[in-house]
Amino acid sequence: MASPSPMTPPRSASRSTSVVLLIAAVCLVAANMRPTITGLGPLLDQIGADTGLSIAVLGVLAAVPLIAWALFSPLAHTLSRRFGQPRVLLGSLLVLLAGTLVRSLPGPVLSLWIGTAVIGLGIALINVLMPAVVKREFSGHVRGVTALYTALLAGFGAISSGVVVPISHIDLGGGPAGWRFALLVTGGILLPLAIAAWWWAHRGARHAHVRETTQHGRTGIWADPVAWLVAAYMGLQAAMFYMLVTWLAAISMSTGRSEVVAGIDVMVYQLFSLAGCLALPLILRGRVERFAPALIPSLAILGVIGLMLVPDAVAFWASLIGLSSGATLGMSLTLMAQRARDHDASAALSGMSQSVGYVIAATGPVAFGWLHTLTDGWIAPLALLLGVLVLLTFVGVFAGRERFVLDRG
């Protein structure tokens, strides 16, 4: 009798029940991918006032998870092949929980930096493995499941941005709850559920090695031109997102809006990002699919130009950029699955493209904050963002061609 694959739920569960459990687990993992990150931007003023960190240093803090993603993404494929995807993902969720707790510890500022780095490590591994999970378990529904995953990711990230400031102002009896408590609540409230759901969906799963399916495998992916196109697309769209999710609240407050309203503006940006995620499968139809990676950034280009010329309409421009941001995220994850022949190649592509991509993305919030400090305004940083979007469009022209990584045929 054949042994179950590493991702197969226990035999005692019916196929339909196991699929429902797996979808629920995937949804809960998605719900926990962004809140620990997106809650930071609206609280930068509070964190700076409490810790004495400058604007430029806060930009570096916002980039710490991206740096961790760049450093640790390549490890995900190796770990999953040794221990199996279920165990590595469960361990990553536990690491994410540990980082969330450490970041909110009262006392030295060092815990803020260490916790943020640990959060980055946990998310790095999950980021890489989830496209491979979708490719393997839902091979006939990659677009739909990817859209659901990215929509939940964006939606819960949006909620975190919108509620984190009000939570920080809650009176717990001895004064406002503060930014540490707000980050703990928004980042950690659903994590235990995700951990339990993932364990339950995969209880009894074997951790047998996933054998190499190609001779060039992990090494060949770094020399593959298609992989580099996917990596560039991933990095540029991530740079766009993290520039805005970090600094949009500050831009909003510079127009005279309150801290709470600025947080809501960031939430609006991400809610429209959710809409972009959900709309992507409708776009990827017929001949349009070939050109979609290049066409999607056009809305963001229009929104950034509008933000430069009429900043008082920040919510409207944020909604346009959000639509494009969500669709480009979904597009990059879809490319990781579509540009691979099988789940093993998809995992290798995901690891490589996210490692390279987040090197690109990590420079975004830092450069954006540095330009703001240098010019004492927002035109120069927004011009940088505009340049990123133009380059994303150019890369999208080539990434849209139907080619496959590690394909020597």
N, C-alpha and C positions, 0 to 999 in steps of 0.2 A: 504493500500500500504506500502511495507517495506521501512524503512528509509535507506538512504545510509550508508555504513560503513565508519569508520573514514578516510579511505584512498581513498574513491571513488571521482573522479572528478565530477564537476557539471553535471547535467543531460542534460543541453543544448548542451554539447559537445558529439559528436559521440564516440563510443567505440574506434575506430581506432585513432581518433584525441587525445583522452585522453591518450591512450597508448604512442603515439608519444611525447606528452607533458611530460608525466611522465619519459620516457626514457631520453629526453633532460634535464630535471631537475636533474635526477640522474647523468648524465654525467657531468653537470656543478658543482654539488656538489663534485663529485670525483676530478674534475680539481682543486678544491680549498683545498683539504685535506692535501697536502704536501708542496706547495711552501713556506708557512710561516715558515716551519721547515727546509726544505732542503737548503734554501738560507743562513742559519746561518753558516754552517761549512766553506765554502770558505771565509767567511768574518771574521773568528775568529782572524786572525792576525791584521786586521784593527781595530776591536772592542777592542782588548787588548791594542793596541798602543794608541787608543783614550781615553779609560776609565781607563787604568792602571790595569785592571783585569789580574790576573795570569792565566797560562795555566790550573791549577787545578780548579780555580774558573770558568773559561770558560767551563770546562767540566760539572760543576754543572749547569751552565746556560743552556747548551744543554739538560740537564736532566729534567729541570723544566716542560716542557710540558708532559713528561712521568709520572712525579710525579702527575701532575694534572689529567692525564688520569686514573691513579690508584685510586686517591681519589674520582673522580667525576663519573666514569663509572657506579657505582651501582645506581646512582640517575636517570639515563636515563630511566630505566624500570619503576620506580615509576612515574616519570613525564609524560611519554608517556601514562600510564594507566589513569592518572588524566586529562591530557589536550589533549591527542591525539598525535600521531606521527607527523602529519603535522605541528602543532603549535610548538611543541618542537624543531623540526628540523629547522623551520624558525627562532625561537628565538636563536637557537645555531649559525646559520649563522650570525645573527646580533651581537652576542657576539664575534664571530670570527673577524668580521669587526672592532668592537670597540677595541679589543686587538691589531690588526694590526696597527691601528692609534695611540694608546697609546705608543706602542713599539718604534715608529719612531719619537716621540716628541723630539725636541731638549731640551737640559738642563740636569737635574740630571740623573744619571745612574739608579735611582730608577724606572723611567718610563720604562726602558729596562726590568727590572725584573717583574714589574707589568704587562706590556703588554704581555710578554712571558707567564706569568701564566694565563692571561685571554684567550689568544690564546689556551692554553692547555685545559681550561674549555670548550670552544666552540667545539673543535675537539673531546673531550672526549665523549660528548653526541652524536655527529654525528657518530663517530666510532661504538658505540654500536647499534644505531638504524638502520643503513643502511643494515646490514645483515638481520634484521627482515623485513625491507621493501622489500628487494629482495625476501625473502622467501614467503611473503604474496602476493605481486603483480605479481611475475614471478615464481610461484611455479613449473611450468613445464620447466623452463629454468634457474634454479639456477646457474648451472656451467657457462653457456654462459654469463649471465648478470654479475655474479661475476667477470669473466675474463675481461669483458669490463670495469667494475668499477675499478678494481685494475690496469688495464693497463693505464687508464687515470690518475689515482692517481700517478702511477709511472712515466708516461710520463711527466706530468706537473711539478712533483717534479724534474725531470731531467733537464727540461728547466730552472727552477729557479736556480739550481746549476750552470748551464753553463753560464747564462747571468748576474748573480747578481754582479760579480766582474767587468765586463766591464761597467755595468750601474753605479756602484759606482765611476768609473773613468771619467764619462761624465762631460765635462766642462759646467757648467751652467752660466758662466760669472764671477763668483767670486771664481772660483776654482773647484776642483772635487766635484761631487754631494755627495759622502760619503756613508757610510754604511747604515745610517738611511733612506736615500732616496731610496737606492737600495732595502732594505727590504720592504719598503712601496709599491714600484712599483711591485715587483715580488709577494708579498703576497696579495696585495689588488686590482690588476687591474681587475680580473675576479669575485671578490666577489659580486659586485652589480648585475652582470648578474645572478649569481647563486641564489641570494635572490629573484630577480624578477621572474626567471623561476620557482622556487619552489612555490612561492606564486601563480603564474598564474596557475600552474598545479593542485593546491589544493584549489583554491578560492571557497568559499562556502562549503568546507568540514566541516562536523560536528566534534565537539571535544568530543563526547560522550566517556564515559569510556569504555575501553576494559575489559570485565568481566573476572574474573579468570576462567581458564579452568581446573585447577587441584587444589586439596586440599593442596598439598605440595608446589606448585608454587615456589615463589622466595626463600623461606627458604630451600626447598628441594634441590635446585640446588647446595648449598654450601656443601652438604653431598654426592653429586653424584660423583663416581669415574671417570665416563666418562667425566664429566665437568672438573675435575681436569687435566685429560690428555689433553683436548683441551686447557685449560688455560696454561699448561706448554709448549705446542707446540707454542701457541701464543706468550708467553713471550720470549722464547728462540730465535724464528725467529726475533722478534722485537729487541731484544738485539743485534743480529748480524747486522741488518740493521742500527740501530742508532749509534753503534760503528763506522761503516764505513762512514756513511753519515756525521758524525761529524769530524772524524779524518783522512779520506782518503786524503783530500787536504794537510794536514800537512805532512802526509807520503810521498805524491808525491813531495812536495817542498823539503823534506829532501834529495831527489835524485838529486836535482839541477834543477828541473822544475820550471817555473815561476808561479806566483800567478794565472794568467789567465789560463795557461795550466793545473794547478792543479784543478781549477774549472771545466775545461772541462773533466778531468779524473773522477771527481765525477758525471758529467753528463753522461759520458759513462757507469759508473757503474749503474746508474738508467735507462738508455735507455735499457741496457741488462736486467735489472729487468723488464721493460715493456715487453720485448720479453718473459721472463719467465712466466709472468702473462698470456699472450696470448697463450702460448704453453701448459699451464696446462690442459685445457679441452681435448687436444689430448692425454695427458698422462693418464688421468683418464678414461681408457677404459679397459674392460675385467679384467683379473686376476691381471694386473699390478696395478689397482686402490688400491687394498688391501695393497700393499707394497710401494706405491708412497710417503707417508709422510716420510718414512725412507730412500728411495733412493734419493730423491731430494737434500738433503744437501751434497751429495758426491762431486758435482762440487765445492761447496764452500770450502770444506775441501781441495781439490786439489789446489784451488786458493789461499787460505791462506798459505799453505805450499810453494807454488811458490813465494808468496810475501815475505816470510821470507828468502828464499834462493836466489832469483833473483829479488830484489826490483826494478831494473831499468826497468823491463818489467811490471810496475805497471798497465798500461792500459789494457794489456792482462789479467792479473790476476783479475783485477777489473771486466772485462767482464764476466769471469767465475763465480765469486762470485755473480755478478748481476743477471745472469740467475737463479741461485739457490735462491737468495733472493726474486726475484719476484714470483717464483713458490711457495716458502714456505709461502709467504704472502697470495697468492691466496688460497693455501691449507688450511691455518688456517681459513680464512673467509668461505671457502666451508664447513669445518668441523662444523663451528657454525650453518650452515643451515642444513647440512646432519645429524648431530647427534641429531636433534630435530624433534619431531613428528609434530609440528605445529609452527606458527609464534610467538605465545606467549612464548612457551618454547625456541624458538630460541632467542627471545629478552632477556630472563632471562639468557640463556647460554652465549650470547654475552656480557652482562653486567658483569657477574661473571668472565668469562675468560679474558676479557680485563682489569678488575680491578686487578686481580691477575697477569696477563701477564705483565702489565706495571709496577708493582712493581719490577718484575724481570728485565724488560727492562731498567728501570731507573738507575739501578746500572751499566749498561754497559758502557755508555760514561764516567761516573765518574771514574769507576775502570780502564778503558782503559787509561784515561788521568793521573790518579794517578800513574799507573805503568810506564808510559812514563817519568813522572817527577822523579820518584824514580830511574829509571835505565838509564835515558838520552838516551834511544834508543827505538826501536820498536819491538824487538824480544819478550820481556815479554808480552806486550799488545796483540800481535798477537797470542802468545801461549794461552792467556786467551780466545781469540776469537775461536781458534781451539778447546779448551775444550768445549765451548758452542755448537759448531757444532756437536761434538761427542755425547754430551748429547741430542741434538735435534734429532739425528738419533735414539738413543735408545728410546726416547719418541715416535717417529714416528712409531716404530714397533707396539706399543700397540694402538696408536691413530687411526691406519688404520683399526682396526677391526670394523665391522658393529655393533655398539651398539648405544643405544639412551638414552639421559638424561631423568630423571624423568619417566623412563619406568619400571613399577613394574610388567609387565606381565611375 
